[in-house]
C-alpha cells in the first residue's frame, strides 16, 4: 500500500484522509464466465455496508455496462458477454446496515472532527477551526500559512481599515424620479436597544459609519438572533432597493 496525498469526500459531505492506495487484481463473474483487471483502490477507515466500491475507471477497464434501474451489469469476456444480476436481499441487507439511525452519528462525527487553533501567540482568543483529520505535516503547514497571513484577518471592527477612495469608490445610483424614503422609527425592546447601541458605537469608533443630521434616506435596524443567543444588527433596505436599478452581475441576490 502506498501513502495517499489527496482527501476523499463522502456522500454526506464527510472529509476523510485515506490510509493509502493499493492496486488489486479484481475478478468479476464465476469460474466459467468471468473477467479480471488490475484496479486502484483508496483504503479508508470508515463505516460502510460495502467492502469495496468500483469507480468509473474500473468499469472502463473491464468494459462493463451498468444499469442501476435493473440492478444489472454486463461485461464482455473472450468473444461473448455475461450479465450479473443484483439481489433484492443484498440490497435490503445494505439498507439495514446503513439505516437512518446511523445518519445522525455520521453528522455529529463531521461536526466533532474539527479542532480550534490559536494562530496569534499574542492573542490566544483569536482562533480558527481546521480539520481534525489533517496529517501532522499538513496541519503544521496550514498553521504556518495562517500565522504568516494574520494581516488579512479582521477580529474587530477597528481591524477593517477600508479601501482608499483612489483605488475604489462606490456610489448609490438612484433611479430618476424616485423620492427618498424616511422610514418611521420602530420601537425596540430594551435588550435589542443595548445591542444596537453597542454595535453602532463599534462602527463609529472604527470610522465605518458617521453621524448625519439631515439625511435623505432613513432605514431602520433589524435585529436577528444568532445561534449563540447574541444579536446581529441588519438594516431594512427594502425601500432603497426599490429605487436602485439592478446591476448586471451573475449573483443570485445583488442586494
JOWOSUL-V209074 format. One record per pair of residues at least 24 apart in sequence whose ideal C-beta (glycine too) atoms are under 6 Angstrom apart, sorted by sequence separation. I is the first residue (numbers start at 0). J is the second residue. If there is no record, write none. Layout:
i=[I,I]
j=[J,J]
This chain:
i=[17,18,36,17,36,195,17,34,118,15,118,125,15,119,191,185,198,182,179,181,182,194,179,182,34,34,48,156,156,48,157,32,48,156,28,180,177,174,173,174,11,13,16]
j=[41,42,60,42,61,220,43,61,145,43,146,154,45,149,222,219,232,217,215,217,218,230,216,219,74,76,93,201,202,96,205,81,97,205,81,238,242,242,242,244,105,109,132]
